[in-house]
């Protein structure tokens, strides 16, 4: 089969994005990016980036060593990479990872490599200003966690709209349980990675008025909002709205695709991969406070160990150019534009998602020991779902662990 062409002529013409006609001497650069392509998609992540970066590599007489890092070993791979000559020069990081890398001087401040005109073209450039420096260039900003529902199952239960409040959500779960043979709601408590918190806990926590850290950087989950959210989620299992198997389940998409589940939280890009059921969504579900949900603010970073930072900056600009990102959004992962010169080409169902709900989207804060805290907290919550810990104990124990070991 002929390999699909991934980039347009416009991409090839943009081989020196932001740097005029300058080309660099022969060199090599390591570029690390996570997996986004679906396993049954037309193109793999490796294939996409090999073709997408080929014009830039040729123009700059540079070999690009592409590393596609699986999510389940992402942080471990980066930790080993920083102590190895084979680590990344340019890589992809999410907010939970930043504090230690910045604190230890591992990342370079990239602000001086971008002109005012270039900065103005980035819609979220300021989100990369972390702990007093421009240590990041936002590349995936979006992918909010949304509540999606199988409208045929809801209709069978007598519900004709996707819930937008906690009360409506509970009523829909009750109706599905009593009037159908389907699972009302599903979460992946068996997932090994704490990233699942973005779907299974933080939206409820934030919508109950919670904040992860306070203005002084102190962990603030052991609060009324934290207890309300944890107790609520445990009650879903107790009421039978979540199946007992959720504690070993590590996936929600396939059961939803198979028509087994009425509602799940998922990333907006994952929702668009579901074409086997009649689904609709709501961007946010309001709890006892203003409705909030997780939105990604993931970034490209330059490692301070990079020997040719001008070259690395050029690669960062090229990767985030409208041409390359447009191809990435259309062929690998449907995301909103990150630059003013890229046109939104995604699913029309999400046309207003990012323009009408901006105030409802929350990204994770950057603070000391974030990744380790999230991991410990997630394990405690998993124990709660197994009946081994009470909600209040989860919050208190996690806070004590953080203050004694991570702060």
C-alpha positions in Angstrom: 0.0 0.0 0.0 1.3 3.4 -0.9 2.2 5.5 2.2 -0.2 8.3 2.7 1.2 11.8 2.1 1.0 13.6 5.4 2.1 17.1 4.6 1.1 19.6 2.0 3.2 21.6 -0.4 2.7 24.5 2.0 4.5 22.6 4.7 7.4 21.9 2.5 7.6 25.6 1.6 7.7 26.4 5.3 10.9 24.6 6.0 12.5 27.6 7.8 9.6 28.8 9.9 10.4 31.9 11.8 14.0 32.0 10.6 13.8 33.3 7.0 16.1 31.4 4.7 18.7 30.5 7.4 19.9 26.9 7.4 22.1 25.3 10.0 25.3 23.2 9.6 25.0 19.4 9.6 23.8 18.4 13.0 21.4 16.0 14.8 18.7 16.6 17.3 16.5 14.4 19.4 12.8 15.0 19.3 10.5 13.2 21.8 6.7 13.2 21.5 4.0 11.0 23.1 1.6 8.7 21.3 -1.6 10.3 20.0 -2.6 8.3 16.9 -5.2 5.6 17.4 -4.1 2.0 17.0 -6.5 1.6 14.0 -5.7 4.9 12.4 -4.5 5.6 8.9 -1.1 6.7 10.2 1.1 6.1 13.2 2.8 8.7 15.3 6.2 7.6 14.0 5.1 7.8 10.4 3.5 11.2 10.8 6.5 12.8 12.4 9.0 11.2 10.1 7.3 12.7 7.1 6.3 15.9 8.7 9.8 16.8 9.9 11.6 15.5 6.7 11.5 18.9 4.9 12.9 20.8 7.9 15.6 18.2 8.4 16.7 18.4 4.8 16.7 22.2 4.7 18.8 22.4 7.9 21.1 19.5 7.0 20.1 17.9 10.2 19.2 14.4 11.3 16.1 14.3 13.5 16.0 11.4 15.9 12.3 10.9 16.7 11.3 9.1 19.9 7.7 8.2 20.3 7.2 7.6 24.1 4.2 5.6 25.4 2.1 7.3 28.0 2.5 4.5 30.6 6.3 4.9 30.8 6.5 8.6 29.9 7.9 10.1 33.1 10.3 7.2 33.7 11.6 7.6 30.2 12.2 11.3 30.7 13.9 10.8 34.0 16.4 8.4 32.5 16.8 10.5 29.4 18.0 13.6 31.4 21.0 11.6 32.6 21.8 10.1 29.2 23.4 11.5 26.1 20.5 10.0 24.2 17.9 12.1 25.9 15.7 14.7 24.2 16.8 18.1 22.9 13.2 19.1 22.2 10.5 17.2 24.0 6.8 17.2 25.1 5.9 17.8 28.7 2.7 18.1 30.6 2.2 20.4 33.6 2.7 17.7 36.3 6.3 17.2 35.2 7.6 20.8 35.1 8.5 21.8 38.6 11.4 19.4 39.3 12.9 20.0 35.8 12.8 23.7 36.2 14.0 23.7 39.8 17.0 21.5 38.8 17.9 23.7 35.8 17.2 21.0 33.2 15.1 23.2 30.9 16.2 26.2 28.9 14.3 29.5 28.9 13.2 29.9 25.3 11.8 33.4 25.3 14.9 35.0 23.7 14.6 32.8 20.6 11.1 34.1 19.6 10.3 37.5 18.2 7.4 39.7 19.4 5.6 38.9 16.1 6.0 35.2 16.6 4.9 35.4 20.2 1.8 37.3 19.2 0.8 34.5 16.7 0.7 31.9 19.5 -2.7 31.9 21.1 -1.4 30.5 24.4 2.2 31.6 24.5 1.8 33.0 28.1 0.8 29.5 29.4 4.4 28.5 28.9 5.6 31.1 31.4 6.1 28.9 34.4 7.8 29.7 37.7 9.3 33.0 36.4 10.6 31.9 33.0 9.4 30.9 29.5 10.3 27.3 29.9 7.6 26.0 27.5 5.8 26.5 24.2 2.2 25.3 24.3 1.5 22.7 21.7 -1.6 20.8 22.8 -4.0 23.2 24.4 -7.5 21.8 24.5 -8.7 18.2 24.6 -11.1 19.0 27.5 -12.7 16.2 29.4 -16.3 16.1 28.5 -19.3 14.0 29.5 -20.5 12.1 26.6 -23.7 10.0 26.5 -25.2 7.3 24.4 -28.5 9.1 23.5 -30.2 5.8 22.5 -29.6 4.4 26.0 -30.7 7.7 27.6 -33.9 7.7 25.5 -34.7 4.1 26.5 -34.4 5.4 30.1 -36.7 8.3 29.4 -33.9 11.0 29.3 -33.6 13.2 26.2 -30.7 15.5 27.0 -27.1 15.0 28.4 -27.0 16.0 32.1 -25.5 19.5 32.8 -25.7 19.4 36.7 -24.9 16.8 39.3 -28.6 16.4 40.1 -29.4 15.7 36.4 -26.5 13.3 36.2 -27.7 11.3 39.2 -31.2 11.2 37.9 -30.0 9.9 34.5 -27.9 7.2 36.3 -30.9 6.2 38.3 -33.1 6.0 35.2 -30.7 4.0 33.2 -30.2 1.5 36.1 -33.9 1.1 36.6 -35.1 1.0 33.0 -32.4 -0.6 31.0 -29.9 -3.4 31.2 -26.9 -1.1 30.5 -24.3 0.4 32.8 -25.2 4.0 33.7 -21.6 5.3 34.1 -18.1 4.0 33.7 -14.7 5.1 35.0 -11.3 3.4 34.5 -10.2 2.9 38.2 -8.0 0.1 37.0 -5.8 2.4 35.0 -2.2 2.3 36.2 -1.5 6.0 35.4 -2.7 8.9 37.5 -3.6 10.8 34.3 -7.0 9.2 34.7 -7.6 11.7 37.5 -8.2 14.3 34.7 -11.4 12.4 33.9 -12.5 10.6 37.0 -11.8 13.1 39.8 -10.7 16.6 39.0 -13.9 17.7 37.1 -16.0 16.7 40.2 -13.5 18.2 42.6 -13.3 21.6 40.8 -17.0 21.7 40.3 -17.4 21.4 44.1 -15.1 24.5 44.5 -11.9 22.6 45.1 -8.4 23.8 44.4 -5.3 21.5 44.3 -2.9 24.0 45.8 -3.5 27.4 47.5 -1.9 30.7 46.6 1.1 29.8 48.7 1.6 26.5 47.0 0.3 24.4 49.9 -1.6 21.2 49.0 -5.3 22.0 49.5 -7.1 18.8 48.6 -8.0 18.0 52.2 -11.0 20.3 52.2 -14.7 20.3 52.2 -14.7 20.2 48.4 -12.3 17.3 48.4 -14.4 15.3 50.8 -17.5 16.1 48.8 -16.0 15.0 45.6 -14.4 11.8 47.0 -17.6 10.8 48.8 -19.7 11.5 45.7 -17.6 9.2 43.5 -17.6 6.4 46.1 -21.4 6.8 46.3 -21.7 6.1 42.6 -20.2 2.7 43.2 -22.3 2.1 46.3 -25.5 3.0 44.4 -24.6 0.7 41.5 -24.3 3.5 39.0 -20.6 2.5 38.6 -20.1 -1.3 38.1 -18.0 -3.2 40.6 -15.7 -4.1 37.7 -14.6 -0.4 37.4 -11.9 -1.1 39.9 -10.1 -3.4 37.4 -11.3 -1.6 34.3 -8.6 0.4 32.4 -10.6 1.6 29.5 -13.9 3.3 29.0 -13.9 4.0 25.3 -14.4 0.4 24.0 -17.3 -0.4 26.3 -19.0 2.8 25.3 -18.3 2.0 21.6 -19.9 -1.3 22.1 -23.1 0.2 23.4 -22.6 -1.2 26.9 -22.4 2.1 28.8 -24.7 5.2 29.0 -22.2 7.8 30.0 -18.4 8.4 30.3 -16.0 11.2 30.8 -13.4 11.3 28.0 -11.1 13.6 26.1 -12.8 15.4 23.3 -10.4 13.9 20.7 -11.3 10.4 21.9 -15.0 11.2 21.6 -14.5 11.9 17.9 -13.2 8.3 17.4 -16.5 6.9 18.4 -18.7 6.3 15.3 -20.6 3.2 16.5 -23.2 4.9 18.7 -25.4 7.9 18.6 -23.7 10.2 21.2 -23.9 13.7 22.4 -22.0 15.6 25.0 -22.0 18.4 27.6 -18.8 20.4 28.1 -19.2 20.7 31.9 -21.3 19.4 34.7 -22.1 21.8 37.5 -21.7 20.6 41.0 -22.1 22.6 44.2 -19.9 25.3 42.6 -19.3 26.7 39.1 -18.8 23.9 36.6 -15.2 23.1 35.7 -13.4 20.4 33.8 -9.8 19.6 32.9 -8.2 21.0 29.8 -4.7 20.1 28.6 -2.0 22.7 28.4 0.9 20.5 27.3 4.1 22.0 25.9 7.3 21.6 23.9 10.4 22.2 25.9 14.1 22.7 25.1 16.6 20.9 27.3 19.4 23.0 28.6 21.9 20.3 27.6 21.0 20.8 23.9 24.2 21.8 22.2 22.5 23.9 19.4 19.7 25.8 21.0 19.1 28.0 17.8 18.5 24.7 15.9 16.2 23.4 18.6 14.2 26.7 18.6 13.9 26.4 14.9 12.5 22.9 15.2 10.0 24.0 17.9 8.7 26.8 15.6 8.4 24.4 12.7 6.5 21.7 14.8 4.1 24.4 16.0 3.6 26.0 12.6 0.1 26.3 11.3 0.9 23.9 8.4 2.4 21.1 10.6 -0.2 21.5 13.3 -3.1 21.5 10.8 -1.8 18.2 9.4 -1.4 16.8 13.0 -4.9 17.9 14.0 -6.5 16.4 10.9 -4.6 13.2 10.7 -3.4 12.2 14.2 -5.4 14.0 16.9 -8.3 16.5 16.5 -7.3 19.5 18.6 -8.1 23.2 18.4 -5.5 25.6 16.7 -2.6 26.9 18.8 -1.8 29.7 16.5 -3.8 32.6 15.0 -3.0 31.6 11.5 -4.4 28.1 11.7 -8.0 27.6 10.8 -10.2 25.3 12.8 -11.0 22.2 10.7 -12.3 19.9 13.4 -15.6 18.3 13.9 -18.5 20.8 13.6 -19.9 19.5 16.9 -17.0 21.1 18.7 -17.0 24.4 16.8 -18.3 26.2 19.9 -16.7 24.0 22.5 -13.6 26.1 22.9 -15.2 29.5 22.3 -18.1 29.3 24.8 -16.5 27.3 27.7 -13.1 28.9 28.2 -14.0 30.1 31.7 -14.9 26.5 32.7 -11.6 24.9 31.7 -8.9 24.3 34.2 -5.4 23.0 33.7 -3.2 21.5 36.4 -1.0 23.8 38.5 2.7 23.6 38.6 4.1 22.8 42.1 6.8 20.9 43.8 6.3 17.1 43.8 3.2 17.3 41.7 3.7 14.0 39.8 4.5 12.0 42.9 1.6 13.5 44.8 -0.8 12.7 41.9 0.5 9.2 41.8 0.1 8.7 45.6 -3.3 10.3 45.6 -4.5 8.2 42.8 -3.4 5.0 44.5 -5.2 6.0 47.6 -8.4 6.8 45.7 -8.1 3.4 44.1 -7.9 1.9 47.6 -11.0 3.9 48.5 -12.9 2.4 45.5 -11.9 -1.1 46.7 -13.3 -0.3 50.1 -9.9 -0.2 51.8 -9.9 3.5 52.7 -12.5 6.0 53.6 -12.7 9.3 51.6 -11.6 11.5 54.6 -8.6 9.1 55.2 -7.6 9.3 51.5 -7.4 13.1 51.7 -5.6 13.3 55.1 -3.1 10.5 54.3 -2.2 12.1 50.9 -1.7 15.5 52.5 0.5 14.0 55.3 2.5 12.1 52.8 3.0 15.2 50.6 4.0 17.5 53.5 6.4 15.0 55.0 8.0 13.7 51.8 7.5 16.0 48.8 7.0 19.6 50.0 
